[in-house]
Amino acid sequence: MYVKNWVDYTHKYGFGYTLSDNTTGVTFNDDTKMILDDDYFHISYYAKDPDTGRTGDTCTCHTIGTYPEEL
């Protein structure tokens, strides 16, 4: 797997990429992450854990049509 495309807006928003398997992701400046699966339907959101401060400890999965308003 390799990075096909990327865009760097770290001065404002974060860093976005598309992988060779067509997975698309964004790492935001607040260290949260969002990944859109290659089916362009399922979204994984990795929030910072409020207790540890680490990203990746808390993951929620959604679809394009059903996601929390705050996202």
CHARMM-style PDB file with segment names, atoms N, HN, CA, C and O in Angstrom:
ATOM      1  N   MET     1       0.851  -1.166   0.000  1.00  0.00      PROA
ATOM      2  CA  MET     1       0.000   0.000   0.000  1.00  0.00      PROA
ATOM      3  C   MET     1       0.904   1.239   0.000  1.00  0.00      PROA
ATOM      4  O   MET     1       1.959   1.251   0.635  1.00  0.00      PROA
ATOM      5  N   TYR     2       0.476   2.270  -0.716  1.00  0.00      PROA
ATOM      6  HN  TYR     2      -0.381   2.260  -1.232  1.00  0.00      PROA
ATOM      7  CA  TYR     2       1.252   3.491  -0.802  1.00  0.00      PROA
ATOM      8  C   TYR     2       0.322   4.699  -0.913  1.00  0.00      PROA
ATOM      9  O   TYR     2      -0.872   4.550  -1.174  1.00  0.00      PROA
ATOM     10  N   VAL     3       0.870   5.877  -0.714  1.00  0.00      PROA
ATOM     11  HN  VAL     3       1.840   5.998  -0.501  1.00  0.00      PROA
ATOM     12  CA  VAL     3       0.099   7.115  -0.798  1.00  0.00      PROA
ATOM     13  C   VAL     3      -0.007   7.525  -2.261  1.00  0.00      PROA
ATOM     14  O   VAL     3       1.009   7.746  -2.921  1.00  0.00      PROA
ATOM     15  N   LYS     4      -1.243   7.629  -2.773  1.00  0.00      PROA
ATOM     16  HN  LYS     4      -2.068   7.450  -2.237  1.00  0.00      PROA
ATOM     17  CA  LYS     4      -1.463   8.050  -4.155  1.00  0.00      PROA
ATOM     18  C   LYS     4      -1.500   9.571  -4.277  1.00  0.00      PROA
ATOM     19  O   LYS     4      -0.895  10.143  -5.184  1.00  0.00      PROA
ATOM     20  N   ASN     5      -2.208  10.214  -3.365  1.00  0.00      PROA
ATOM     21  HN  ASN     5      -2.700   9.749  -2.629  1.00  0.00      PROA
ATOM     22  CA  ASN     5      -2.359  11.670  -3.375  1.00  0.00      PROA
ATOM     23  C   ASN     5      -2.306  12.180  -1.948  1.00  0.00      PROA
ATOM     24  O   ASN     5      -2.645  11.464  -1.005  1.00  0.00      PROA
ATOM     25  N   TRP     6      -1.880  13.418  -1.799  1.00  0.00      PROA
ATOM     26  HN  TRP     6      -1.605  14.000  -2.564  1.00  0.00      PROA
ATOM     27  CA  TRP     6      -1.893  14.027  -0.475  1.00  0.00      PROA
ATOM     28  C   TRP     6      -2.004  15.528  -0.623  1.00  0.00      PROA
ATOM     29  O   TRP     6      -1.662  16.098  -1.658  1.00  0.00      PROA
ATOM     30  N   VAL     7      -2.488  16.152   0.431  1.00  0.00      PROA
ATOM     31  HN  VAL     7      -2.766  15.689   1.272  1.00  0.00      PROA
ATOM     32  CA  VAL     7      -2.592  17.607   0.477  1.00  0.00      PROA
ATOM     33  C   VAL     7      -2.218  18.040   1.892  1.00  0.00      PROA
ATOM     34  O   VAL     7      -2.652  17.443   2.877  1.00  0.00      PROA
ATOM     35  N   ASP     8      -1.414  19.079   1.968  1.00  0.00      PROA
ATOM     36  HN  ASP     8      -1.062  19.564   1.168  1.00  0.00      PROA
ATOM     37  CA  ASP     8      -0.904  19.534   3.259  1.00  0.00      PROA
ATOM     38  C   ASP     8      -1.450  20.924   3.566  1.00  0.00      PROA
ATOM     39  O   ASP     8      -0.991  21.924   3.013  1.00  0.00      PROA
ATOM     40  N   TYR     9      -2.433  20.967   4.453  1.00  0.00      PROA
ATOM     41  HN  TYR     9      -2.805  20.155   4.902  1.00  0.00      PROA
ATOM     42  CA  TYR     9      -2.986  22.219   4.961  1.00  0.00      PROA
ATOM     43  C   TYR     9      -2.768  22.301   6.464  1.00  0.00      PROA
ATOM     44  O   TYR     9      -3.625  22.794   7.197  1.00  0.00      PROA
ATOM     45  N   THR    10      -1.604  21.810   6.924  1.00  0.00      PROA
ATOM     46  HN  THR    10      -0.908  21.409   6.328  1.00  0.00      PROA
ATOM     47  CA  THR    10      -1.358  21.751   8.360  1.00  0.00      PROA
ATOM     48  C   THR    10      -1.323  23.134   9.000  1.00  0.00      PROA
ATOM     49  O   THR    10      -1.570  23.262  10.199  1.00  0.00      PROA
ATOM     50  N   HSD    11      -1.025  24.156   8.232  1.00  0.00      PROA
ATOM     51  HN  HSD    11      -0.824  24.052   7.258  1.00  0.00      PROA
ATOM     52  CA  HSD    11      -1.033  25.508   8.801  1.00  0.00      PROA
ATOM     53  C   HSD    11      -2.442  25.971   9.133  1.00  0.00      PROA
ATOM     54  O   HSD    11      -2.619  26.904   9.917  1.00  0.00      PROA
ATOM     55  N   LYS    12      -3.458  25.323   8.540  1.00  0.00      PROA
ATOM     56  HN  LYS    12      -3.315  24.566   7.903  1.00  0.00      PROA
ATOM     57  CA  LYS    12      -4.840  25.745   8.763  1.00  0.00      PROA
ATOM     58  C   LYS    12      -5.738  24.626   9.299  1.00  0.00      PROA
ATOM     59  O   LYS    12      -6.455  24.836  10.277  1.00  0.00      PROA
ATOM     60  N   TYR    13      -5.712  23.443   8.678  1.00  0.00      PROA
ATOM     61  HN  TYR    13      -5.130  23.272   7.884  1.00  0.00      PROA
ATOM     62  CA  TYR    13      -6.647  22.365   9.025  1.00  0.00      PROA
ATOM     63  C   TYR    13      -5.967  21.061   9.431  1.00  0.00      PROA
ATOM     64  O   TYR    13      -6.226  20.523  10.507  1.00  0.00      PROA
ATOM     65  N   GLY    14      -5.097  20.562   8.561  1.00  0.00      PROA
ATOM     66  HN  GLY    14      -4.886  21.000   7.687  1.00  0.00      PROA
ATOM     67  CA  GLY    14      -4.470  19.272   8.785  1.00  0.00      PROA
ATOM     68  C   GLY    14      -3.883  18.717   7.510  1.00  0.00      PROA
ATOM     69  O   GLY    14      -3.550  19.463   6.589  1.00  0.00      PROA
ATOM     70  N   PHE    15      -3.756  17.398   7.459  1.00  0.00      PROA
ATOM     71  HN  PHE    15      -4.026  16.792   8.207  1.00  0.00      PROA
ATOM     72  CA  PHE    15      -3.105  16.702   6.362  1.00  0.00      PROA
ATOM     73  C   PHE    15      -4.051  15.636   5.830  1.00  0.00      PROA
ATOM     74  O   PHE    15      -4.563  14.825   6.602  1.00  0.00      PROA
ATOM     75  N   GLY    16      -4.293  15.625   4.510  1.00  0.00      PROA
ATOM     76  HN  GLY    16      -3.877  16.283   3.883  1.00  0.00      PROA
ATOM     77  CA  GLY    16      -5.188  14.644   3.902  1.00  0.00      PROA
ATOM     78  C   GLY    16      -4.446  13.759   2.924  1.00  0.00      PROA
ATOM     79  O   GLY    16      -3.427  14.159   2.361  1.00  0.00      PROA
ATOM     80  N   TYR    17      -4.956  12.554   2.723  1.00  0.00      PROA
ATOM     81  HN  TYR    17      -5.784  12.229   3.181  1.00  0.00      PROA
ATOM     82  CA  TYR    17      -4.285  11.612   1.831  1.00  0.00      PROA
ATOM     83  C   TYR    17      -5.277  10.611   1.247  1.00  0.00      PROA
ATOM     84  O   TYR    17      -6.364  10.404   1.786  1.00  0.00      PROA
ATOM     85  N   THR    18      -4.886  10.002   0.149  1.00  0.00      PROA
ATOM     86  HN  THR    18      -4.003  10.169  -0.289  1.00  0.00      PROA
ATOM     87  CA  THR    18      -5.581   8.862  -0.448  1.00  0.00      PROA
ATOM     88  C   THR    18      -4.545   7.769  -0.641  1.00  0.00      PROA
ATOM     89  O   THR    18      -3.468   8.007  -1.188  1.00  0.00      PROA
ATOM     90  N   LEU    19      -4.880   6.563  -0.186  1.00  0.00      PROA
ATOM     91  HN  LEU    19      -5.755   6.369   0.258  1.00  0.00      PROA
ATOM     92  CA  LEU    19      -3.966   5.434  -0.314  1.00  0.00      PROA
ATOM     93  C   LEU    19      -4.259   4.644  -1.583  1.00  0.00      PROA
ATOM     94  O   LEU    19      -5.288   4.849  -2.228  1.00  0.00      PROA
ATOM     95  N   SER    20      -3.360   3.750  -1.932  1.00  0.00      PROA
ATOM     96  HN  SER    20      -2.524   3.584  -1.408  1.00  0.00      PROA
ATOM     97  CA  SER    20      -3.500   2.954  -3.146  1.00  0.00      PROA
ATOM     98  C   SER    20      -4.721   2.040  -3.112  1.00  0.00      PROA
ATOM     99  O   SER    20      -5.184   1.608  -4.167  1.00  0.00      PROA
ATOM    100  N   ASP    21      -5.260   1.732  -1.922  1.00  0.00      PROA
ATOM    101  HN  ASP    21      -4.884   2.083  -1.065  1.00  0.00      PROA
ATOM    102  CA  ASP    21      -6.475   0.920  -1.837  1.00  0.00      PROA
ATOM    103  C   ASP    21      -7.735   1.790  -1.833  1.00  0.00      PROA
ATOM    104  O   ASP    21      -8.828   1.299  -1.550  1.00  0.00      PROA
ATOM    105  N   ASN    22      -7.580   3.092  -2.149  1.00  0.00      PROA
ATOM    106  HN  ASN    22      -6.692   3.491  -2.379  1.00  0.00      PROA
ATOM    107  CA  ASN    22      -8.645   4.096  -2.236  1.00  0.00      PROA
ATOM    108  C   ASN    22      -9.229   4.501  -0.889  1.00  0.00      PROA
ATOM    109  O   ASN    22     -10.275   5.148  -0.846  1.00  0.00      PROA
ATOM    110  N   THR    23      -8.582   4.137   0.201  1.00  0.00      PROA
ATOM    111  HN  THR    23      -7.732   3.612   0.166  1.00  0.00      PROA
ATOM    112  CA  THR    23      -8.947   4.664   1.504  1.00  0.00      PROA
ATOM    113  C   THR    23      -8.487   6.114   1.561  1.00  0.00      PROA
ATOM    114  O   THR    23      -7.384   6.440   1.124  1.00  0.00      PROA
ATOM    115  N   THR    24      -9.342   6.984   2.104  1.00  0.00      PROA
ATOM    116  HN  THR    24     -10.238   6.718   2.459  1.00  0.00      PROA
ATOM    117  CA  THR    24      -9.024   8.401   2.215  1.00  0.00      PROA
ATOM    118  C   THR    24      -9.013   8.777   3.683  1.00  0.00      PROA
ATOM    119  O   THR    24      -9.867   8.331   4.449  1.00  0.00      PROA
ATOM    120  N   GLY    25      -8.050   9.596   4.079  1.00  0.00      PROA
ATOM    121  HN  GLY    25      -7.356   9.958   3.457  1.00  0.00      PROA
ATOM    122  CA  GLY    25      -7.969   9.965   5.475  1.00  0.00      PROA
ATOM    123  C   GLY    25      -7.513  11.387   5.675  1.00  0.00      PROA
ATOM    124  O   GLY    25      -6.920  12.003   4.789  1.00  0.00      PROA
ATOM    125  N   VAL    26      -7.802  11.901   6.862  1.00  0.00      PROA
ATOM    126  HN  VAL    26      -8.284  11.400   7.581  1.00  0.00      PROA
ATOM    127  CA  VAL    26      -7.373  13.231   7.261  1.00  0.00      PROA
ATOM    128  C   VAL    26      -6.881  13.154   8.698  1.00  0.00      PROA
ATOM    129  O   VAL    26      -7.526  12.551   9.556  1.00  0.00      PROA
ATOM    130  N   THR    27      -5.743  13.764   8.949  1.00  0.00      PROA
ATOM    131  HN  THR    27      -5.219  14.253   8.253  1.00  0.00      PROA
ATOM    132  CA  THR    27      -5.261  13.971  10.305  1.00  0.00      PROA
ATOM    133  C   THR    27      -5.378  15.460  10.567  1.00  0.00      PROA
ATOM    134  O   THR    27      -4.696  16.270   9.939  1.00  0.00      PROA
ATOM    135  N   PHE    28      -6.248  15.811  11.497  1.00  0.00      PROA
ATOM    136  HN  PHE    28      -6.803  15.153  12.007  1.00  0.00      PROA
ATOM    137  CA  PHE    28      -6.500  17.220  11.782  1.00  0.00      PROA
ATOM    138  C   PHE    28      -5.464  17.770  12.756  1.00  0.00      PROA
ATOM    139  O   PHE    28      -4.793  17.009  13.453  1.00  0.00      PROA
ATOM    140  N   ASN    29      -5.340  19.070  12.801  1.00  0.00      PROA
ATOM    141  HN  ASN    29      -5.886  19.688  12.236  1.00  0.00      PROA
ATOM    142  CA  ASN    29      -4.353  19.717  13.661  1.00  0.00      PROA
ATOM    143  C   ASN    29      -4.577  19.456  15.151  1.00  0.00      PROA
ATOM    144  O   ASN    29      -3.643  19.594  15.941  1.00  0.00      PROA
ATOM    145  N   ASP    30      -5.786  19.084  15.549  1.00  0.00      PROA
ATOM    146  HN  ASP    30      -6.544  18.971  14.907  1.00  0.00      PROA
ATOM    147  CA  ASP    30      -6.038  18.763  16.959  1.00  0.00      PROA
ATOM    148  C   ASP    30      -5.740  17.293  17.268  1.00  0.00      PROA
ATOM    149  O   ASP    30      -6.118  16.796  18.329  1.00  0.00      PROA
ATOM    150  N   ASP    31      -5.069  16.600  16.352  1.00  0.00      PROA
ATOM    151  HN  ASP    31      -4.762  17.004  15.490  1.00  0.00      PROA
ATOM    152  CA  ASP    31      -4.665  15.196  16.467  1.00  0.00      PROA
ATOM    153  C   ASP    31      -5.814  14.209  16.358  1.00  0.00      PROA
ATOM    154  O   ASP    31      -5.620  13.028  16.645  1.00  0.00      PROA
ATOM    155  N   THR    32      -6.992  14.638  15.959  1.00  0.00      PROA
ATOM    156  HN  THR    32      -7.150  15.598  15.726  1.00  0.00      PROA
ATOM    157  CA  THR    32      -8.057  13.691  15.652  1.00  0.00      PROA
ATOM    158  C   THR    32      -7.866  13.228  14.212  1.00  0.00      PROA
ATOM    159  O   THR    32      -7.188  13.884  13.421  1.00  0.00      PROA
ATOM    160  N   LYS    33      -8.471  12.094  13.884  1.00  0.00      PROA
ATOM    161  HN  LYS    33      -9.021  11.561  14.527  1.00  0.00      PROA
ATOM    162  CA  LYS    33      -8.322  11.517  12.553  1.00  0.00      PROA
ATOM    163  C   LYS    33      -9.678  11.048  12.039  1.00  0.00      PROA
ATOM    164  O   LYS    33     -10.540  10.639  12.817  1.00  0.00      PROA
ATOM    165  N   MET    34      -9.856  11.111  10.727  1.00  0.00      PROA
ATOM    166  HN  MET    34      -9.155  11.443  10.096  1.00  0.00      PROA
ATOM    167  CA  MET    34     -11.064  10.614  10.105  1.00  0.00      PROA
ATOM    168  C   MET    34     -10.648   9.830   8.862  1.00  0.00      PROA
ATOM    169  O   MET    34      -9.845  10.297   8.055  1.00  0.00      PROA
ATOM    170  N   ILE    35     -11.215   8.620   8.725  1.00  0.00      PROA
ATOM    171  HN  ILE    35     -11.867   8.240   9.381  1.00  0.00      PROA
ATOM    172  CA  ILE    35     -10.876   7.756   7.600  1.00  0.00      PROA
ATOM    173  C   ILE    35     -12.157   7.339   6.896  1.00  0.00      PROA
ATOM    174  O   ILE    35     -13.104   6.875   7.532  1.00  0.00      PROA
ATOM    175  N   LEU    36     -12.180   7.507   5.577  1.00  0.00      PROA
ATOM    176  HN  LEU    36     -11.411   7.883   5.060  1.00  0.00      PROA
ATOM    177  CA  LEU    36     -13.282   7.080   4.729  1.00  0.00      PROA
ATOM    178  C   LEU    36     -12.834   5.819   4.007  1.00  0.00      PROA
ATOM    179  O   LEU    36     -11.862   5.848   3.253  1.00  0.00      PROA
ATOM    180  N   ASP    37     -13.540   4.702   4.234  1.00  0.00      PROA
ATOM    181  HN  ASP    37     -14.330   4.678   4.847  1.00  0.00      PROA
ATOM    182  CA  ASP    37     -13.174   3.439   3.601  1.00  0.00      PROA
ATOM    183  C   ASP    37     -13.283   3.528   2.086  1.00  0.00      PROA
ATOM    184  O   ASP    37     -13.871   4.461   1.540  1.00  0.00      PROA
ATOM    185  N   ASP    38     -12.706   2.539   1.424  1.00  0.00      PROA
ATOM    186  HN  ASP    38     -12.228   1.781   1.868  1.00  0.00      PROA
ATOM    187  CA  ASP    38     -12.693   2.533  -0.034  1.00  0.00      PROA
ATOM    188  C   ASP    38     -14.074   2.351  -0.647  1.00  0.00      PROA
ATOM    189  O   ASP    38     -14.236   2.518  -1.856  1.00  0.00      PROA
ATOM    190  N   ASP    39     -15.078   2.010   0.167  1.00  0.00      PROA
ATOM    191  HN  ASP    39     -14.947   1.874   1.149  1.00  0.00      PROA
ATOM    192  CA  ASP    39     -16.446   1.907  -0.348  1.00  0.00      PROA
ATOM    193  C   ASP    39     -17.141   3.274  -0.363  1.00  0.00      PROA
ATOM    194  O   ASP    39     -18.280   3.386  -0.815  1.00  0.00      PROA
ATOM    195  N   TYR    40     -16.458   4.309   0.131  1.00  0.00      PROA
ATOM    196  HN  TYR    40     -15.532   4.218   0.498  1.00  0.00      PROA
ATOM    197  CA  TYR    40     -16.972   5.686   0.197  1.00  0.00      PROA
ATOM    198  C   TYR    40     -18.281   5.774   0.980  1.00  0.00      PROA
ATOM    199  O   TYR    40     -19.125   6.624   0.697  1.00  0.00      PROA
ATOM    200  N   PHE    41     -18.443   4.892   1.964  1.00  0.00      PROA
ATOM    201  HN  PHE    41     -17.757   4.202   2.194  1.00  0.00      PROA
ATOM    202  CA  PHE    41     -19.674   4.839   2.743  1.00  0.00      PROA
ATOM    203  C   PHE    41     -19.404   4.813   4.245  1.00  0.00      PROA
ATOM    204  O   PHE    41     -20.129   5.444   5.014  1.00  0.00      PROA
ATOM    205  N   HSD    42     -18.372   4.092   4.668  1.00  0.00      PROA
ATOM    206  HN  HSD    42     -17.783   3.580   4.043  1.00  0.00      PROA
ATOM    207  CA  HSD    42     -18.066   3.926   6.091  1.00  0.00      PROA
ATOM    208  C   HSD    42     -16.971   4.890   6.532  1.00  0.00      PROA
ATOM    209  O   HSD    42     -15.944   5.035   5.869  1.00  0.00      PROA
ATOM    210  N   ILE    43     -17.214   5.545   7.668  1.00  0.00      PROA
ATOM    211  HN  ILE    43     -18.049   5.427   8.206  1.00  0.00      PROA
ATOM    212  CA  ILE    43     -16.289   6.528   8.217  1.00  0.00      PROA
ATOM    213  C   ILE    43     -15.864   6.083   9.612  1.00  0.00      PROA
ATOM    214  O   ILE    43     -16.697   5.677  10.423  1.00  0.00      PROA
ATOM    215  N   SER    44     -14.580   6.160   9.882  1.00  0.00      PROA
ATOM    216  HN  SER    44     -13.903   6.489   9.223  1.00  0.00      PROA
ATOM    217  CA  SER    44     -14.048   5.919  11.230  1.00  0.00      PROA
ATOM    218  C   SER    44     -13.485   7.232  11.743  1.00  0.00      PROA
ATOM    219  O   SER    44     -12.721   7.902  11.048  1.00  0.00      PROA
ATOM    220  N   TYR    45     -13.859   7.596  12.950  1.00  0.00      PROA
ATOM    221  HN  TYR    45     -14.480   7.052  13.514  1.00  0.00      PROA
ATOM    222  CA  TYR    45     -13.383   8.833  13.558  1.00  0.00      PROA
ATOM    223  C   TYR    45     -12.612   8.492  14.825  1.00  0.00      PROA
ATOM    224  O   TYR    45     -13.138   7.845  15.731  1.00  0.00      PROA
ATOM    225  N   TYR    46     -11.371   8.929  14.878  1.00  0.00      PROA
ATOM    226  HN  TYR    46     -10.944   9.454  14.142  1.00  0.00      PROA
ATOM    227  CA  TYR    46     -10.494   8.667  16.020  1.00  0.00      PROA
ATOM    228  C   TYR    46     -10.335   9.961  16.800  1.00  0.00      PROA
ATOM    229  O   TYR    46      -9.683  10.902  16.347  1.00  0.00      PROA
ATOM    230  N   ALA    47     -10.936   9.990  17.971  1.00  0.00      PROA
ATOM    231  HN  ALA    47     -11.465   9.226  18.339  1.00  0.00      PROA
ATOM    232  CA  ALA    47     -10.893  11.184  18.817  1.00  0.00      PROA
ATOM    233  C   ALA    47      -9.785  11.045  19.850  1.00  0.00      PROA
ATOM    234  O   ALA    47      -9.281   9.952  20.107  1.00  0.00      PROA
ATOM    235  N   LYS    48      -9.423  12.171  20.429  1.00  0.00      PROA
ATOM    236  HN  LYS    48      -9.833  13.059  20.219  1.00  0.00      PROA
ATOM    237  CA  LYS    48      -8.476  12.142  21.536  1.00  0.00      PROA
ATOM    238  C   LYS    48      -9.203  11.645  22.777  1.00  0.00      PROA
ATOM    239  O   LYS    48     -10.314  12.085  23.070  1.00  0.00      PROA
ATOM    240  N   ASP    49      -8.586  10.743  23.493  1.00  0.00      PROA
ATOM    241  HN  ASP    49      -7.683  10.385  23.255  1.00  0.00      PROA
ATOM    242  CA  ASP    49      -9.144  10.272  24.744  1.00  0.00      PROA
ATOM    243  C   ASP    49      -8.966  11.368  25.789  1.00  0.00      PROA
ATOM    244  O   ASP    49      -7.841  11.809  26.023  1.00  0.00      PROA
ATOM    245  N   PRO    50     -10.047  11.816  26.423  1.00  0.00      PROA
ATOM    246  CA  PRO    50      -9.930  12.914  27.379  1.00  0.00      PROA
ATOM    247  C   PRO    50      -9.084  12.561  28.608  1.00  0.00      PROA
ATOM    248  O   PRO    50      -8.535  13.450  29.258  1.00  0.00      PROA
ATOM    249  N   ASP    51      -8.978  11.268  28.927  1.00  0.00      PROA
ATOM    250  HN  ASP    51      -9.424  10.545  28.399  1.00  0.00      PROA
ATOM    251  CA  ASP    51      -8.205  10.857  30.099  1.00  0.00      PROA
ATOM    252  C   ASP    51      -6.710  10.734  29.803  1.00  0.00      PROA
ATOM    253  O   ASP    51      -5.874  11.158  30.601  1.00  0.00      PROA
ATOM    254  N   THR    52      -6.382  10.150  28.647  1.00  0.00      PROA
ATOM    255  HN  THR    52      -7.061   9.806  27.999  1.00  0.00      PROA
ATOM    256  CA  THR    52      -4.969   9.912  28.329  1.00  0.00      PROA
ATOM    257  C   THR    52      -4.383  10.985  27.423  1.00  0.00      PROA
ATOM    258  O   THR    52      -3.171  11.200  27.417  1.00  0.00      PROA
ATOM    259  N   GLY    53      -5.251  11.670  26.643  1.00  0.00      PROA
ATOM    260  HN  GLY    53      -6.235  11.496  26.648  1.00  0.00      PROA
ATOM    261  CA  GLY    53      -4.760  12.663  25.693  1.00  0.00      PROA
ATOM    262  C   GLY    53      -4.214  12.058  24.418  1.00  0.00      PROA
ATOM    263  O   GLY    53      -3.698  12.768  23.555  1.00  0.00      PROA
ATOM    264  N   ARG    54      -4.328  10.736  24.300  1.00  0.00      PROA
ATOM    265  HN  ARG    54      -4.747  10.160  25.001  1.00  0.00      PROA
ATOM    266  CA  ARG    54      -3.820  10.058  23.104  1.00  0.00      PROA
ATOM    267  C   ARG    54      -4.923   9.899  22.073  1.00  0.00      PROA
ATOM    268  O   ARG    54      -6.089   9.708  22.418  1.00  0.00      PROA
ATOM    269  N   THR    55      -4.545   9.980  20.813  1.00  0.00      PROA
ATOM    270  HN  THR    55      -3.597  10.135  20.534  1.00  0.00      PROA
ATOM    271  CA  THR    55      -5.477   9.735  19.720  1.00  0.00      PROA
ATOM    272  C   THR    55      -5.446   8.252  19.387  1.00  0.00      PROA
ATOM    273  O   THR    55      -4.395   7.616  19.464  1.00  0.00      PROA
ATOM    274  N   GLY    56      -6.587   7.703  19.018  1.00  0.00      PROA
ATOM    275  HN  GLY    56      -7.441   8.220  18.955  1.00  0.00      PROA
ATOM    276  CA  GLY    56      -6.658   6.309  18.628  1.00  0.00      PROA
ATOM    277  C   GLY    56      -7.270   5.424  19.687  1.00  0.00      PROA
ATOM    278  O   GLY    56      -7.686   4.303  19.396  1.00  0.00      PROA
ATOM    279  N   ASP    57      -7.330   5.917  20.922  1.00  0.00      PROA
ATOM    280  HN  ASP    57      -6.992   6.828  21.158  1.00  0.00      PROA
ATOM    281  CA  ASP    57      -7.936   5.122  21.976  1.00  0.00      PROA
ATOM    282  C   ASP    57      -9.450   5.080  21.844  1.00  0.00      PROA
ATOM    283  O   ASP    57     -10.091   4.140  22.314  1.00  0.00      PROA
ATOM    284  N   THR    58     -10.027   6.099  21.202  1.00  0.00      PROA
ATOM    285  HN  THR    58      -9.506   6.863  20.820  1.00  0.00      PROA
ATOM    286  CA  THR    58     -11.470   6.197  21.054  1.00  0.00      PROA
ATOM    287  C   THR    58     -11.806   6.267  19.571  1.00  0.00      PROA
ATOM    288  O   THR    58     -11.464   7.237  18.893  1.00  0.00      PROA
ATOM    289  N   CYS    59     -12.472   5.240  19.076  1.00  0.00      PROA
ATOM    290  HN  CYS    59     -12.750   4.453  19.627  1.00  0.00      PROA
ATOM    291  CA  CYS    59     -12.869   5.212  17.663  1.00  0.00      PROA
ATOM    292  C   CYS    59     -14.374   5.021  17.583  1.00  0.00      PROA
ATOM    293  O   CYS    59     -14.937   4.156  18.255  1.00  0.00      PROA
ATOM    294  N   THR    60     -15.019   5.833  16.757  1.00  0.00      PROA
ATOM    295  HN  THR    60     -14.561   6.535  16.211  1.00  0.00      PROA
ATOM    296  CA  THR    60     -16.437   5.644  16.479  1.00  0.00      PROA
ATOM    297  C   THR    60     -16.605   5.438  14.983  1.00  0.00      PROA
ATOM    298  O   THR    60     -15.904   6.054  14.180  1.00  0.00      PROA
ATOM    299  N   CYS    61     -17.530   4.579  14.616  1.00  0.00      PROA
ATOM    300  HN  CYS    61     -18.100   4.079  15.268  1.00  0.00      PROA
ATOM    301  CA  CYS    61     -17.768   4.262  13.206  1.00  0.00      PROA
ATOM    302  C   CYS    61     -19.146   4.763  12.802  1.00  0.00      PROA
ATOM    303  O   CYS    61     -20.118   4.643  13.548  1.00  0.00      PROA
ATOM    304  N   HSD    62     -19.203   5.325  11.608  1.00  0.00      PROA
ATOM    305  HN  HSD    62     -18.413   5.423  11.002  1.00  0.00      PROA
ATOM    306  CA  HSD    62     -20.431   5.930  11.095  1.00  0.00      PROA
ATOM    307  C   HSD    62     -20.544   5.629   9.611  1.00  0.00      PROA
ATOM    308  O   HSD    62     -19.660   5.012   9.016  1.00  0.00      PROA
ATOM    309  N   THR    63     -21.643   6.075   9.027  1.00  0.00      PROA
ATOM    310  HN  THR    63     -22.360   6.576   9.510  1.00  0.00      PROA
ATOM    311  CA  THR    63     -21.792   6.013   7.580  1.00  0.00      PROA
ATOM    312  C   THR    63     -21.968   7.435   7.060  1.00  0.00      PROA
ATOM    313  O   THR    63     -22.169   8.370   7.834  1.00  0.00      PROA
ATOM    314  N   ILE    64     -21.892   7.580   5.769  1.00  0.00      PROA
ATOM    315  HN  ILE    64     -21.729   6.820   5.141  1.00  0.00      PROA
ATOM    316  CA  ILE    64     -22.033   8.893   5.151  1.00  0.00      PROA
ATOM    317  C   ILE    64     -23.362   9.525   5.533  1.00  0.00      PROA
ATOM    318  O   ILE    64     -23.428  10.741   5.714  1.00  0.00      PROA
ATOM    319  N   GLY    65     -24.410   8.745   5.659  1.00  0.00      PROA
ATOM    320  HN  GLY    65     -24.357   7.758   5.512  1.00  0.00      PROA
ATOM    321  CA  GLY    65     -25.734   9.289   5.963  1.00  0.00      PROA
ATOM    322  C   GLY    65     -26.064   9.390   7.439  1.00  0.00      PROA
ATOM    323  O   GLY    65     -27.018  10.076   7.805  1.00  0.00      PROA
ATOM    324  N   THR    66     -25.304   8.730   8.293  1.00  0.00      PROA
ATOM    325  HN  THR    66     -24.529   8.173   7.995  1.00  0.00      PROA
ATOM    326  CA  THR    66     -25.591   8.750   9.725  1.00  0.00      PROA
ATOM    327  C   THR    66     -24.315   9.015  10.513  1.00  0.00      PROA
ATOM    328  O   THR    66     -23.485   8.126  10.703  1.00  0.00      PROA
ATOM    329  N   TYR    67     -24.181  10.227  10.957  1.00  0.00      PROA
ATOM    330  HN  TYR    67     -24.855  10.949  10.803  1.00  0.00      PROA
ATOM    331  CA  TYR    67     -23.023  10.614  11.754  1.00  0.00      PROA
ATOM    332  C   TYR    67     -23.444  11.709  12.725  1.00  0.00      PROA
ATOM    333  O   TYR    67     -24.424  12.410  12.475  1.00  0.00      PROA
ATOM    334  N   PRO    68     -22.722  11.865  13.820  1.00  0.00      PROA
ATOM    335  CA  PRO    68     -23.080  12.888  14.793  1.00  0.00      PROA
ATOM    336  C   PRO    68     -22.958  14.295  14.206  1.00  0.00      PROA
ATOM    337  O   PRO    68     -22.076  14.555  13.388  1.00  0.00      PROA
ATOM    338  N   GLU    69     -23.817  15.173  14.611  1.00  0.00      PROA
ATOM    339  HN  GLU    69     -24.534  14.963  15.276  1.00  0.00      PROA
ATOM    340  CA  GLU    69     -23.822  16.537  14.080  1.00  0.00      PROA
ATOM    341  C   GLU    69     -22.492  17.248  14.322  1.00  0.00      PROA
ATOM    342  O   GLU    69     -22.072  18.055  13.492  1.00  0.00      PROA
ATOM    343  N   GLU    70     -21.824  16.968  15.438  1.00  0.00      PROA
ATOM    344  HN  GLU    70     -22.165  16.313  16.112  1.00  0.00      PROA
ATOM    345  CA  GLU    70     -20.578  17.655  15.748  1.00  0.00      PROA
ATOM    346  C   GLU    70     -19.433  17.287  14.798  1.00  0.00      PROA
ATOM    347  O   GLU    70     -18.430  17.998  14.743  1.00  0.00      PROA
ATOM    348  N   LEU    71     -19.565  16.203  14.061  1.00  0.00      PROA
ATOM    349  HN  LEU    71     -20.380  15.625  14.105  1.00  0.00      PROA
ATOM    350  CA  LEU    71     -18.539  15.853  13.079  1.00  0.00      PROA
ATOM    351  C   LEU    71     -18.764  16.620  11.793  1.00  0.00      PROA
ATOM    352  OT1 LEU    71     -18.002  16.463  10.840  1.00  0.00      PROA
TER     353      LEU     71
END
